[in-house]
Amino acid sequence: MNYDLELDKAIDYIKKQNAKMVCIQLPDGLKPRAKEIADQIREHTSAQVLIWGGSCFGACDLALEAERLGADLLIQWGHSEWRY
């Protein structure tokens, strides 16, 4: 299946926030594309990318531990859109 992950919006937001370390959190179905997504972010920004390998059961399941790992921005993909 082909999904529009709106990477352009994510990349623009990363640049706008001047994020240095970005954690990406994906549902299990998108985890096989994690490296591809991270590579696109790295290619278009100066941010380092941390791929969250833990569970993601929905919009309320945030990888809060990412902050302790040095991430200054968390981007989560899923079914529900959260306004930022």
BAROPA-747787 format. One record per atom (N, C-alpha, C, O, CB): residue in three letters; x, y negated, z negated; atom name; residue number from 1. Coordinates in Angstrom, 1 decimal. Glycine has a CB too. Layout:
N
   residuo       px       py       pz   atomo   num
       ALA        X        Y        Z      CA   NUM
...
***
This chain:
84
   residuo       px       py       pz   atomo   num
       MET      0.8      1.2      0.0       N     1
       MET      0.0      0.0      0.0      CA     1
       MET      0.9     -1.2      0.0       C     1
       MET      2.0     -1.2     -0.5       O     1
       MET     -0.9      0.0     -1.2      CB     1
       ASN      0.3     -2.3      0.6       N     2
       ASN      1.0     -3.5      0.6      CA     2
       ASN      0.3     -4.5     -0.3       C     2
       ASN     -0.9     -4.8     -0.2       O     2
       ASN      1.1     -4.1      2.1      CB     2
       TYR      1.1     -5.1     -1.2       N     3
       TYR      0.5     -6.1     -2.2      CA     3
       TYR      1.2     -7.4     -2.0       C     3
       TYR      2.4     -7.4     -1.7       O     3
       TYR      0.6     -5.6     -3.6      CB     3
       ASP      0.5     -8.5     -2.1       N     4
       ASP      1.1     -9.8     -2.2      CA     4
       ASP      1.5    -10.1     -3.6       C     4
       ASP      0.6    -10.4     -4.4       O     4
       ASP      0.1    -10.9     -1.6      CB     4
       LEU      2.7    -10.0     -3.9       N     5
       LEU      3.2    -10.2     -5.3      CA     5
       LEU      3.4    -11.6     -5.6       C     5
       LEU      3.8    -12.0     -6.7       O     5
       LEU      4.5     -9.4     -5.5      CB     5
       GLU      3.1    -12.5     -4.6       N     6
       GLU      3.3    -13.9     -4.8      CA     6
       GLU      4.7    -14.3     -5.3       C     6
       GLU      4.8    -15.1     -6.2       O     6
       GLU      2.2    -14.5     -5.7      CB     6
       LEU      5.7    -13.6     -4.8       N     7
       LEU      7.0    -13.9     -5.2      CA     7
       LEU      7.4    -15.3     -5.0       C     7
       LEU      8.2    -15.9     -5.7       O     7
       LEU      8.0    -13.0     -4.5      CB     7
       ASP      6.9    -15.9     -3.9       N     8
       ASP      7.2    -17.3     -3.6      CA     8
       ASP      6.8    -18.2     -4.8       C     8
       ASP      7.5    -19.2     -5.1       O     8
       ASP      6.6    -17.8     -2.3      CB     8
       LYS      5.6    -17.9     -5.4       N     9
       LYS      5.2    -18.7     -6.5      CA     9
       LYS      6.1    -18.5     -7.7       C     9
       LYS      6.4    -19.4     -8.5       O     9
       LYS      3.7    -18.4     -6.9      CB     9
       ALA      6.4    -17.2     -7.9       N    10
       ALA      7.3    -16.9     -9.1      CA    10
       ALA      8.7    -17.6     -8.9       C    10
       ALA      9.2    -18.1     -9.9       O    10
       ALA      7.5    -15.4     -9.2      CB    10
       ILE      9.2    -17.5     -7.7       N    11
       ILE     10.5    -18.2     -7.5      CA    11
       ILE     10.4    -19.7     -7.6       C    11
       ILE     11.3    -20.3     -8.2       O    11
       ILE     11.0    -17.8     -6.0      CB    11
       ASP      9.4    -20.3     -7.1       N    12
       ASP      9.2    -21.7     -7.3      CA    12
       ASP      9.1    -22.1     -8.8       C    12
       ASP      9.7    -23.1     -9.3       O    12
       ASP      8.0    -22.2     -6.6      CB    12
       TYR      8.4    -21.3     -9.6       N    13
       TYR      8.3    -21.5    -11.0      CA    13
       TYR      9.6    -21.4    -11.7       C    13
       TYR      9.9    -22.1    -12.6       O    13
       TYR      7.2    -20.6    -11.6      CB    13
       ILE     10.4    -20.3    -11.4       N    14
       ILE     11.7    -20.1    -12.0      CA    14
       ILE     12.6    -21.4    -11.7       C    14
       ILE     13.2    -21.8    -12.7       O    14
       ILE     12.4    -18.9    -11.4      CB    14
       LYS     12.5    -21.9    -10.5       N    15
       LYS     13.3    -23.1    -10.2      CA    15
       LYS     12.8    -24.3    -11.0       C    15
       LYS     13.6    -25.1    -11.5       O    15
       LYS     13.3    -23.4     -8.7      CB    15
       LYS     11.5    -24.4    -11.0       N    16
       LYS     10.9    -25.6    -11.7      CA    16
       LYS     11.3    -25.6    -13.2       C    16
       LYS     11.6    -26.6    -13.8       O    16
       LYS      9.4    -25.5    -11.6      CB    16
       GLN     11.3    -24.4    -13.8       N    17
       GLN     11.7    -24.2    -15.2      CA    17
       GLN     13.2    -24.2    -15.5       C    17
       GLN     13.7    -24.2    -16.6       O    17
       GLN     11.1    -23.0    -15.8      CB    17
       ASN     14.0    -24.2    -14.4       N    18
       ASN     15.4    -24.1    -14.5      CA    18
       ASN     15.8    -22.9    -15.4       C    18
       ASN     16.8    -23.0    -16.2       O    18
       ASN     16.0    -25.4    -15.0      CB    18
       ALA     15.1    -21.8    -15.2       N    19
       ALA     15.4    -20.6    -16.0      CA    19
       ALA     16.7    -20.0    -15.7       C    19
       ALA     17.1    -19.9    -14.5       O    19
       ALA     14.2    -19.6    -15.8      CB    19
       LYS     17.4    -19.6    -16.7       N    20
       LYS     18.8    -19.0    -16.5      CA    20
       LYS     18.7    -17.4    -16.6       C    20
       LYS     19.4    -16.7    -15.9       O    20
       LYS     19.7    -19.5    -17.6      CB    20
       MET     17.8    -16.9    -17.4       N    21
       MET     17.6    -15.5    -17.6      CA    21
       MET     16.1    -15.2    -17.5       C    21
       MET     15.3    -15.7    -18.4       O    21
       MET     18.2    -15.0    -18.9      CB    21
       VAL     15.7    -14.4    -16.5       N    22
       VAL     14.3    -14.1    -16.3      CA    22
       VAL     14.1    -12.6    -16.5       C    22
       VAL     14.8    -11.8    -16.0       O    22
       VAL     13.9    -14.5    -14.8      CB    22
       CYS     13.1    -12.3    -17.3       N    23
       CYS     12.7    -10.9    -17.5      CA    23
       CYS     11.4    -10.7    -16.7       C    23
       CYS     10.5    -11.4    -16.7       O    23
       CYS     12.4    -10.6    -19.0      CB    23
       ILE     11.5     -9.6    -15.8       N    24
       ILE     10.3     -9.3    -15.1      CA    24
       ILE      9.7     -8.0    -15.7       C    24
       ILE     10.4     -7.1    -16.0       O    24
       ILE     10.7     -9.0    -13.6      CB    24
       GLN      8.4     -8.1    -15.8       N    25
       GLN      7.6     -7.0    -16.5      CA    25
       GLN      6.6     -6.5    -15.4       C    25
       GLN      5.8     -7.3    -15.0       O    25
       GLN      7.0     -7.4    -17.8      CB    25
       LEU      6.7     -5.2    -15.1       N    26
       LEU      5.8     -4.6    -14.1      CA    26
       LEU      5.0     -3.5    -14.6       C    26
       LEU      5.5     -2.7    -15.5       O    26
       LEU      6.7     -4.2    -12.9      CB    26
       PRO      3.8     -3.3    -14.1       N    27
       PRO      3.0     -2.1    -14.4      CA    27
       PRO      3.7     -0.9    -13.8       C    27
       PRO      4.5     -1.0    -12.8       O    27
       PRO      1.5     -2.2    -13.9      CB    27
       ASP      3.4      0.3    -14.2       N    28
       ASP      4.1      1.5    -13.8      CA    28
       ASP      4.1      1.7    -12.2       C    28
       ASP      5.1      2.1    -11.6       O    28
       ASP      3.5      2.7    -14.4      CB    28
       GLY      3.0      1.3    -11.6       N    29
       GLY      2.8      1.4    -10.2      CA    29
       GLY      3.8      0.6     -9.4       C    29
       GLY      4.1      0.9     -8.2       O    29
       GLY      1.4      1.2     -9.8      CB    29
       LEU      4.3     -0.5    -10.0       N    30
       LEU      5.2     -1.4     -9.3      CA    30
       LEU      6.6     -1.2     -9.7       C    30
       LEU      7.5     -1.8     -9.1       O    30
       LEU      4.8     -2.9     -9.5      CB    30
       LYS      6.9     -0.4    -10.7       N    31
       LYS      8.3     -0.2    -11.2      CA    31
       LYS      9.2      0.3    -10.1       C    31
       LYS     10.4      0.0    -10.1       O    31
       LYS      8.3      0.7    -12.3      CB    31
       PRO      8.7      1.1     -9.2       N    32
       PRO      9.7      1.6     -8.1      CA    32
       PRO     10.2      0.4     -7.2       C    32
       PRO     11.2      0.5     -6.6       O    32
       PRO      9.0      2.6     -7.2      CB    32
       ARG      9.5     -0.7     -7.3       N    33
       ARG      9.9     -1.9     -6.5      CA    33
       ARG     10.7     -2.9     -7.3       C    33
       ARG     10.9     -4.0     -6.9       O    33
       ARG      8.7     -2.6     -5.8      CB    33
       ALA     11.0     -2.6     -8.6       N    34
       ALA     11.6     -3.5     -9.5      CA    34
       ALA     12.9     -4.1     -8.9       C    34
       ALA     13.1     -5.3     -9.0       O    34
       ALA     11.9     -2.9    -10.8      CB    34
       LYS     13.8     -3.2     -8.4       N    35
       LYS     15.1     -3.7     -7.9      CA    35
       LYS     14.8     -4.7     -6.7       C    35
       LYS     15.5     -5.7     -6.6       O    35
       LYS     15.9     -2.5     -7.5      CB    35
       GLU     13.9     -4.3     -5.8       N    36
       GLU     13.6     -5.2     -4.7      CA    36
       GLU     13.1     -6.6     -5.2       C    36
       GLU     13.5     -7.6     -4.6       O    36
       GLU     12.5     -4.5     -3.8      CB    36
       ILE     12.3     -6.6     -6.1       N    37
       ILE     11.7     -7.9     -6.7      CA    37
       ILE     12.9     -8.6     -7.3       C    37
       ILE     13.0     -9.8     -7.1       O    37
       ILE     10.6     -7.6     -7.7      CB    37
       ALA     13.7     -8.0     -8.2       N    38
       ALA     14.8     -8.6     -8.8      CA    38
       ALA     15.8     -9.2     -7.8       C    38
       ALA     16.3    -10.3     -8.0       O    38
       ALA     15.5     -7.7     -9.8      CB    38
       ASP     16.1     -8.4     -6.8       N    39
       ASP     17.0     -8.9     -5.7      CA    39
       ASP     16.5    -10.2     -5.0       C    39
       ASP     17.2    -11.1     -4.8       O    39
       ASP     17.2     -7.8     -4.7      CB    39
       GLN     15.2    -10.2     -4.8       N    40
       GLN     14.6    -11.4     -4.1      CA    40
       GLN     14.7    -12.6     -5.1       C    40
       GLN     15.0    -13.7     -4.6       O    40
       GLN     13.1    -11.1     -3.8      CB    40
       ILE     14.5    -12.4     -6.3       N    41
       ILE     14.6    -13.5     -7.3      CA    41
       ILE     16.0    -14.0     -7.4       C    41
       ILE     16.3    -15.2     -7.3       O    41
       ILE     14.1    -13.1     -8.7      CB    41
       ARG     17.0    -13.1     -7.4       N    42
       ARG     18.4    -13.4     -7.5      CA    42
       ARG     18.8    -14.2     -6.2       C    42
       ARG     19.6    -15.1     -6.3       O    42
       ARG     19.3    -12.2     -7.7      CB    42
       GLU     18.3    -13.7     -5.1       N    43
       GLU     18.7    -14.3     -3.8      CA    43
       GLU     18.3    -15.8     -3.7       C    43
       GLU     18.9    -16.6     -3.1       O    43
       GLU     18.1    -13.5     -2.7      CB    43
       HIS     17.1    -16.1     -4.3       N    44
       HIS     16.5    -17.4     -4.1      CA    44
       HIS     16.7    -18.3     -5.3       C    44
       HIS     16.2    -19.5     -5.3       O    44
       HIS     15.1    -17.3     -3.7      CB    44
       THR     17.3    -17.9     -6.4       N    45
       THR     17.4    -18.7     -7.6      CA    45
       THR     18.9    -18.4     -8.1       C    45
       THR     19.6    -17.6     -7.6       O    45
       THR     16.4    -18.4     -8.7      CB    45
       SER     19.2    -19.2     -9.1       N    46
       SER     20.5    -19.0     -9.8      CA    46
       SER     20.3    -18.2    -11.1       C    46
       SER     21.2    -18.0    -11.9       O    46
       SER     21.2    -20.3    -10.1      CB    46
       ALA     19.1    -17.6    -11.3       N    47
       ALA     18.8    -16.9    -12.5      CA    47
       ALA     19.3    -15.5    -12.5       C    47
       ALA     19.4    -14.8    -11.5       O    47
       ALA     17.3    -16.9    -12.8      CB    47
       GLN     19.7    -15.0    -13.7       N    48
       GLN     20.0    -13.6    -13.9      CA    48
       GLN     18.6    -12.9    -14.1       C    48
       GLN     17.7    -13.6    -14.6       O    48
       GLN     21.0    -13.3    -15.1      CB    48
       VAL     18.5    -11.7    -13.8       N    49
       VAL     17.2    -11.0    -13.9      CA    49
       VAL     17.3     -9.8    -14.7       C    49
       VAL     18.2     -8.9    -14.5       O    49
       VAL     16.6    -10.7    -12.5      CB    49
       LEU     16.5     -9.7    -15.7       N    50
       LEU     16.4     -8.5    -16.6      CA    50
       LEU     15.1     -7.8    -16.2       C    50
       LEU     14.0     -8.3    -16.2       O    50
       LEU     16.4     -8.9    -18.1      CB    50
       ILE     15.2     -6.5    -15.9       N    51
       ILE     14.1     -5.7    -15.5      CA    51
       ILE     13.6     -5.0    -16.8       C    51
       ILE     14.3     -4.2    -17.4       O    51
       ILE     14.4     -4.6    -14.4      CB    51
       TRP     12.4     -5.3    -17.2       N    52
       TRP     11.8     -4.6    -18.4      CA    52
       TRP     11.3     -3.2    -18.0       C    52
       TRP     10.4     -3.1    -17.2       O    52
       TRP     10.6     -5.5    -19.0      CB    52
       GLY     11.9     -2.2    -18.6       N    53
       GLY     11.6     -0.8    -18.3      CA    53
       GLY     10.5     -0.2    -19.2       C    53
       GLY     10.1      0.9    -19.0       O    53
       GLY     12.8      0.0    -18.4      CB    53
       GLY     10.1     -1.0    -20.2       N    54
       GLY      9.1     -0.5    -21.2      CA    54
       GLY      7.7     -0.5    -20.6       C    54
       GLY      7.5     -0.8    -19.4       O    54
       GLY      9.2     -1.3    -22.4      CB    54
       SER      6.8     -0.1    -21.4       N    55
       SER      5.4      0.0    -21.0      CA    55
       SER      4.8     -1.4    -20.7       C    55
       SER      5.3     -2.4    -21.1       O    55
       SER      4.6      0.7    -22.0      CB    55
       CYS      3.8     -1.3    -19.9       N    56
       CYS      3.0     -2.6    -19.6      CA    56
       CYS      1.6     -2.1    -19.3       C    56
       CYS      1.2     -1.7    -18.2       O    56
       CYS      3.6     -3.3    -18.3      CB    56
       PHE      0.8     -2.2    -20.4       N    57
       PHE     -0.6     -1.8    -20.3      CA    57
       PHE     -1.6     -2.9    -20.0       C    57
       PHE     -2.8     -2.7    -20.1       O    57
       PHE     -1.0     -1.1    -21.5      CB    57
       GLY     -1.1     -4.0    -19.6       N    58
       GLY     -2.1     -5.1    -19.2      CA    58
       GLY     -1.5     -6.4    -19.7       C    58
       GLY     -0.4     -6.6    -20.2       O    58
       GLY     -3.4     -4.9    -19.9      CB    58
       ALA     -2.3     -7.4    -19.4       N    59
       ALA     -1.9     -8.8    -19.6      CA    59
       ALA     -1.5     -9.1    -21.0       C    59
       ALA     -0.8    -10.1    -21.3       O    59
       ALA     -2.9     -9.8    -19.1      CB    59
       CYS     -2.1     -8.4    -22.0       N    60
       CYS     -1.9     -8.7    -23.4      CA    60
       CYS     -0.6     -7.9    -23.9       C    60
       CYS     -0.3     -8.1    -25.1       O    60
       CYS     -3.1     -8.3    -24.2      CB    60
       ASP      0.0     -7.1    -23.1       N    61
       ASP      1.1     -6.3    -23.5      CA    61
       ASP      2.4     -7.0    -23.0       C    61
       ASP      3.1     -6.5    -22.1       O    61
       ASP      1.0     -4.9    -22.9      CB    61
       LEU      2.8     -8.1    -23.7       N    62
       LEU      3.9     -8.9    -23.3      CA    62
       LEU      5.2     -8.3    -23.8       C    62
       LEU      5.2     -7.8    -25.0       O    62
       LEU      3.8    -10.3    -23.7      CB    62
       ALA      6.3     -8.4    -23.1       N    63
       ALA      7.6     -7.9    -23.5      CA    63
       ALA      8.2     -9.0    -24.4       C    63
       ALA      9.2     -9.6    -24.0       O    63
       ALA      8.5     -7.6    -22.3      CB    63
       LEU      7.7     -9.1    -25.6       N    64
       LEU      8.2    -10.2    -26.5      CA    64
       LEU      9.6    -10.0    -26.9       C    64
       LEU     10.3    -11.0    -27.2       O    64
       LEU      7.3    -10.3    -27.7      CB    64
       GLU     10.1     -8.8    -26.8       N    65
       GLU     11.5     -8.5    -27.2      CA    65
       GLU     12.5     -9.1    -26.2       C    65
       GLU     13.7     -9.3    -26.5       O    65
       GLU     11.8     -7.0    -27.2      CB    65
       ALA     12.0     -9.5    -25.0       N    66
       ALA     12.8    -10.1    -24.0      CA    66
       ALA     13.5    -11.4    -24.5       C    66
       ALA     14.6    -11.7    -24.1       O    66
       ALA     12.0    -10.4    -22.7      CB    66
       GLU     12.8    -12.1    -25.3       N    67
       GLU     13.4    -13.3    -25.9      CA    67
       GLU     14.6    -13.0    -26.7       C    67
       GLU     15.6    -13.8    -26.6       O    67
       GLU     12.3    -14.1    -26.8      CB    67
       ARG     14.6    -12.0    -27.5       N    68
       ARG     15.8    -11.6    -28.3      CA    68
       ARG     16.9    -11.1    -27.4       C    68
       ARG     18.1    -11.2    -27.8       O    68
       ARG     15.4    -10.4    -29.2      CB    68
       LEU     16.6    -10.7    -26.2       N    69
       LEU     17.7    -10.3    -25.2      CA    69
       LEU     18.2    -11.5    -24.4       C    69
       LEU     19.1    -11.3    -23.6       O    69
       LEU     17.1     -9.3    -24.2      CB    69
       GLY     17.7    -12.7    -24.7       N    70
       GLY     18.2    -13.9    -24.0      CA    70
       GLY     17.4    -14.4    -22.9       C    70
       GLY     17.8    -15.4    -22.3       O    70
       GLY     19.6    -13.6    -23.6      CB    70
       ALA     16.3    -13.8    -22.6       N    71
       ALA     15.4    -14.3    -21.5      CA    71
       ALA     14.7    -15.6    -21.9       C    71
       ALA     14.2    -15.7    -23.0       O    71
       ALA     14.4    -13.2    -21.1      CB    71
       ASP     14.8    -16.6    -21.0       N    72
       ASP     14.1    -17.8    -21.3      CA    72
       ASP     12.8    -17.9    -20.5       C    72
       ASP     12.1    -18.9    -20.6       O    72
       ASP     15.0    -19.0    -21.0      CB    72
       LEU     12.5    -16.9    -19.7       N    73
       LEU     11.2    -16.8    -19.0      CA    73
       LEU     10.8    -15.4    -18.8       C    73
       LEU     11.7    -14.6    -18.4       O    73
       LEU     11.4    -17.6    -17.6      CB    73
       LEU      9.6    -15.1    -19.0       N    74
       LEU      9.0    -13.8    -18.7      CA    74
       LEU      8.0    -13.9    -17.6       C    74
       LEU      7.1    -14.7    -17.7       O    74
       LEU      8.4    -13.1    -20.0      CB    74
       ILE      8.2    -13.1    -16.6       N    75
       ILE      7.2    -13.0    -15.5      CA    75
       ILE      6.6    -11.6    -15.5       C    75
       ILE      7.3    -10.6    -15.4       O    75
       ILE      7.8    -13.4    -14.1      CB    75
       GLN      5.3    -11.5    -15.7       N    76
       GLN      4.6    -10.3    -15.7      CA    76
       GLN      3.6    -10.2    -14.5       C    76
       GLN      2.9    -11.1    -14.2       O    76
       GLN      3.8    -10.1    -17.0      CB    76
       TRP      3.7     -9.0    -13.8       N    77
       TRP      2.8     -8.8    -12.7      CA    77
       TRP      1.7     -7.8    -13.3       C    77
       TRP      2.0     -6.9    -14.0       O    77
       TRP      3.5     -8.2    -11.5      CB    77
       GLY      0.5     -8.0    -12.8       N    78
       GLY     -0.6     -7.2    -13.2      CA    78
       GLY     -1.9     -7.6    -12.5       C    78
       GLY     -1.9     -8.3    -11.5       O    78
       GLY     -0.8     -7.2    -14.7      CB    78
       HIS     -3.0     -7.1    -13.0       N    79
       HIS     -4.3     -7.4    -12.4      CA    79
       HIS     -4.9     -8.7    -12.7       C    79
       HIS     -5.5     -9.3    -11.9       O    79
       HIS     -5.3     -6.3    -12.8      CB    79
       SER     -4.6     -9.2    -13.9       N    80
       SER     -5.2    -10.5    -14.3      CA    80
       SER     -4.2    -11.6    -14.3       C    80
       SER     -3.0    -11.5    -14.6       O    80
       SER     -5.8    -10.4    -15.8      CB    80
       GLU     -4.7    -12.8    -13.8       N    81
       GLU     -3.8    -13.9    -13.7      CA    81
       GLU     -3.9    -14.7    -15.0       C    81
       GLU     -5.0    -15.1    -15.4       O    81
       GLU     -4.1    -14.8    -12.5      CB    81
       TRP     -2.7    -15.1    -15.5       N    82
       TRP     -2.7    -16.0    -16.7      CA    82
       TRP     -2.2    -17.3    -16.1       C    82
       TRP     -1.2    -17.4    -15.4       O    82
       TRP     -1.7    -15.4    -17.8      CB    82
       ARG     -2.9    -18.3    -16.5       N    83
       ARG     -2.5    -19.7    -16.1      CA    83
       ARG     -1.2    -20.1    -16.9       C    83
       ARG     -1.1    -19.8    -18.1       O    83
       ARG     -3.6    -20.7    -16.3      CB    83
       TYR     -0.3    -20.6    -16.2       N    84
       TYR      1.0    -21.1    -16.8      CA    84
       TYR      1.0    -22.5    -16.9       C    84
       TYR      2.0    -23.1    -17.4       O    84
       TYR      2.2    -20.5    -16.1      CB    84
***
